[in-house]
Structure formats: structure tokens, C-alpha cells
Amino acid sequence: MKKKTIWDMGRVDLQAFKEQKKMDVVVVLDNVRSLNNIGSIFRTADGFSAQGVVLCGISAVPPSPEIHKTALGAEDSVDWEYFESTQAAVEQLRHRGYTIACLEQVENSVALEKLTVEPNRKYALVVGNEVEGVQQEIVDMADFCIEIPQNGTKHSLNVSVSTAVALWEFFKVFISNK
């Protein structure tokens, strides 16, 4: 097998990306503090063609050299907005017709492998702070919570890794309905 080159992959340029159909998912960062994690989430949002990223609270915003280091320019391709509070962001997204899904370990969560993504529904995927997770008040506002099953000694994955794993489940439905 020969590795693909960048030309083999047929990637679109920035303008074409901005104009192409996006997956009806925005990723909401609830006080994510690591600029590397924020950059990585931007890059994942670009890779899966998410509608956008919503940065909340202490989450840093572009432009930032530290975000750029892991985003590799995805902070320019993915639409983003900032809210001082995650609660205000969630209220606004609900008003815009989004179903609110928190990625958090809670009672009665939906195991990721049992998640049913409805193709014509808009989702806001809320991911949390590296230490505290998603705030309880935001969990209380959610329509449902998603949990990634794990079998190791640690109780959670890195927030950027968790976001990528969860977005893949949404993306599978998006690409099958394209």
C-alpha cells in the first residue's frame, strides 16, 4: 500500500469548505482551559465538517498561537462564537432549534454505542472542563447526556479525544445521508 499524498485526498480549499454542507452539530466548550485542547477540537470540527464551535467562559478564543499550534488553521475554517457563560450559549442554541447533548458521565446517560442520531435534527454537543467536566447546571439543561464506555483504570478520556470519539458517531450518520 502506498500512503496517500495531500493531492490524493482531494481536500477542498478554505472557501469551498465554508460553502459546503456541514453536519448539523456545533461543539460547545464549557470552560475548557487548555489551548491545545481547544485547537485540537477545532481541527476535529473541521475534519468532521461540524457546523461550528461555541467557546464559553474561560475557554480562550482565536487568534492565538497556542490554539493555532494544534488547530493548524482550522480556527479559520470552522465558524465559532464566544459566550461569557455556557448557560447563555445553551439557551441561545436551544432557541435556534438545537437539541442539547452533554458529553458527561451521569445517571441515565446514553452509552455512545446506543446513541441514535436523527439525520434532520440539529445537535449542540457540550463538552466540559478538563478537571470538572460539564457543569451540573448545564447537565440539568440538557435534553440528554452521552457517555463513552471505558474499561481501563482511568475514569475519563482527554476532552479533545472524547469530542473526536463522540463526533465520529454523528459524522457516520451525516456521511450516510449525504
Backbone torsions as a table, in degrees:
resi	resn	phi	psi	omega
1	MET	NA	139.6	178.4
2	LYS	-105.4	133.1	177.6
3	LYS	-62.1	142.6	177.2
4	LYS	-74.8	146.3	172.1
5	THR	-92.1	170.4	178.4
6	ILE	-61.0	-30.1	179.4
7	TRP	-74.7	-32.4	178.4
8	ASP	-65.2	-28.1	-173.9
9	MET	-80.4	-13.8	176.3
10	GLY	62.3	36.9	-180.0
11	ARG	-67.3	147.5	179.1
12	VAL	-87.4	160.3	176.0
13	ASP	-83.6	176.3	-174.7
14	LEU	-57.3	-46.1	-178.4
15	GLN	-63.8	-44.7	179.3
16	ALA	-63.9	-38.6	177.8
17	PHE	-62.0	-44.3	-179.6
18	LYS	-59.3	-32.6	-175.2
19	GLU	-90.7	-17.6	-175.7
20	GLN	-74.6	159.3	178.1
21	LYS	-63.1	136.6	-179.7
22	LYS	-110.6	157.6	172.5
23	MET	-69.1	137.8	-177.5
24	ASP	-78.6	57.1	178.7
25	VAL	-136.1	130.6	168.2
26	VAL	-111.8	146.4	177.8
27	VAL	-103.8	124.4	-178.6
28	VAL	-105.0	121.7	-179.7
29	LEU	-98.0	109.7	-178.9
30	ASP	-89.4	90.0	176.5
31	ASN	58.9	43.8	175.1
32	VAL	-75.7	123.5	-171.5
33	ARG	-94.3	-27.4	-176.0
34	SER	-80.7	121.4	178.3
35	LEU	-65.5	-29.8	175.0
36	ASN	-65.9	-41.4	176.5
37	ASN	-64.2	-41.6	179.0
38	ILE	-61.3	-46.2	178.7
39	GLY	-61.7	-41.7	179.2
40	SER	-64.0	-39.1	178.3
41	ILE	-66.6	-39.0	174.7
42	PHE	-59.3	-44.6	-178.6
43	ARG	-64.4	-39.9	177.2
44	THR	-66.6	-41.7	178.0
45	ALA	-60.5	-38.5	175.8
46	ASP	-65.5	-49.0	-176.8
47	GLY	-59.3	-35.8	-179.6
48	PHE	-99.4	6.6	176.1
49	SER	58.6	45.3	176.8
50	ALA	-70.2	155.4	-179.7
51	GLN	-62.2	-35.8	-179.0
52	GLY	172.8	-179.0	177.9
53	VAL	-125.8	135.4	177.1
54	VAL	-114.7	117.4	-177.9
55	LEU	-97.8	132.2	-175.3
56	CYS	-131.3	148.7	173.1
57	GLY	62.6	-124.4	-176.2
58	ILE	-78.3	-4.2	179.1
59	SER	-60.8	128.0	179.5
60	ALA	-72.2	158.3	-180.0
61	VAL	-121.0	153.9	173.6
62	PRO	-66.5	159.3	-3.4
63	PRO	-79.4	144.2	179.7
64	SER	-157.6	127.5	177.8
65	PRO	-59.2	-35.1	-178.6
66	GLU	-70.4	-38.0	175.7
67	ILE	-67.4	-44.1	-177.4
68	HIS	-60.7	-33.1	-177.1
69	LYS	-56.7	-38.1	179.4
70	THR	-102.8	-24.4	179.2
71	ALA	-75.5	-28.2	-179.7
72	LEU	53.0	37.1	177.8
73	GLY	99.5	-9.7	-179.9
74	ALA	-64.8	-20.6	176.0
75	GLU	-66.9	-16.9	176.2
76	ASP	-93.3	-27.9	-177.7
77	SER	-87.1	-31.4	-177.2
78	VAL	-94.0	128.6	176.3
79	ASP	-65.5	143.9	179.0
80	TRP	-146.8	158.6	173.1
81	GLU	-145.6	162.7	-176.8
82	TYR	-122.7	139.5	173.1
83	PHE	-128.6	139.7	177.7
84	GLU	-63.8	-32.6	178.7
85	SER	-127.0	144.2	177.2
86	THR	-66.4	-35.0	179.0
87	GLN	-58.7	-45.6	178.8
88	ALA	-63.3	-38.9	179.0
89	ALA	-63.9	-46.5	-178.6
90	VAL	-63.5	-42.7	177.8
91	GLU	-60.3	-43.8	179.4
92	GLN	-65.1	-42.9	179.9
93	LEU	-65.4	-40.6	176.8
94	ARG	-61.1	-42.1	177.6
95	HIS	-60.7	-32.1	178.6
96	ARG	-82.9	1.6	175.3
97	GLY	95.7	14.1	179.4
98	TYR	-85.0	142.9	169.2
99	THR	-86.4	131.2	-174.6
100	ILE	-95.3	120.0	178.9
101	ALA	-123.8	117.9	176.8
102	CYS	-92.0	138.6	173.7
103	LEU	-94.0	93.8	-172.6
104	GLU	-158.0	150.8	177.8
105	GLN	-86.1	104.4	-178.4
106	VAL	-138.3	164.9	172.9
107	GLU	-60.9	139.9	177.6
108	ASN	64.0	25.6	175.7
109	SER	-71.0	161.6	175.5
110	VAL	-94.5	121.6	176.2
111	ALA	-64.0	136.4	-173.6
112	LEU	-52.1	-40.0	-178.0
113	GLU	-70.6	-12.7	178.1
114	LYS	-104.3	3.6	-179.6
115	LEU	-67.1	130.4	174.1
116	THR	-107.5	112.0	179.6
117	VAL	-94.5	123.3	178.6
118	GLU	-86.2	123.9	-172.6
119	PRO	-58.0	-31.5	-176.2
120	ASN	-103.8	19.2	179.7
121	ARG	-106.8	144.6	176.4
122	LYS	-94.8	134.5	-178.1
123	TYR	-121.7	141.9	168.1
124	ALA	-111.6	113.7	-179.7
125	LEU	-95.1	109.4	-177.9
126	VAL	-92.3	124.1	176.8
127	VAL	-117.9	152.4	-168.0
128	GLY	-111.7	177.3	177.6
129	ASN	-56.5	145.6	-175.7
130	GLU	-59.6	-27.9	-178.3
131	VAL	-104.8	-47.0	-173.5
132	GLU	-91.7	-16.3	-176.0
133	GLY	75.7	-158.8	178.1
134	VAL	-77.4	134.7	179.8
135	GLN	-57.9	143.8	-179.8
136	GLN	-57.6	-39.6	-179.2
137	GLU	-64.1	-29.0	177.1
138	ILE	-77.8	-40.3	174.3
139	VAL	-56.3	-42.0	179.7
140	ASP	-64.2	-25.9	179.7
141	MET	-85.0	-13.7	-172.5
142	ALA	-72.3	150.9	171.9
143	ASP	-76.0	-32.9	174.7
144	PHE	-164.3	165.8	177.2
145	CYS	-121.9	146.0	179.9
146	ILE	-111.8	138.4	177.0
147	GLU	-126.0	135.5	177.3
148	ILE	-90.6	114.8	178.8
149	PRO	-61.5	141.3	180.0
150	GLN	-139.5	159.0	-174.8
151	ASN	-135.2	14.2	-178.0
152	GLY	-100.4	-162.9	-179.1
153	THR	-86.4	-18.6	179.6
154	LYS	-90.1	151.0	-175.7
155	HIS	-94.7	-3.2	179.8
156	SER	-156.2	164.0	173.3
157	LEU	-101.0	163.7	173.2
158	ASN	-58.0	144.5	-175.4
159	VAL	-59.4	-37.1	180.0
160	SER	-72.4	-35.0	176.8
161	VAL	-67.7	-45.9	178.5
162	SER	-59.1	-41.7	179.3
163	THR	-61.6	-44.0	179.9
164	ALA	-63.3	-44.2	-179.8
165	VAL	-61.2	-46.1	-178.9
166	ALA	-67.6	-43.9	-179.9
167	LEU	-60.8	-32.5	178.4
168	TRP	-57.9	-40.1	179.7
169	GLU	-63.1	-40.0	176.7
170	PHE	-68.4	-40.7	-177.2
171	PHE	-64.9	-36.4	178.7
172	LYS	-57.2	-40.2	178.1
173	VAL	-70.5	-41.3	179.8
174	PHE	-59.2	-49.4	-176.3
175	ILE	-72.5	-25.9	178.7
176	SER	-77.6	-15.7	-179.7
177	ASN	-110.1	11.3	-178.6
178	LYS	-72.2	NA	NA
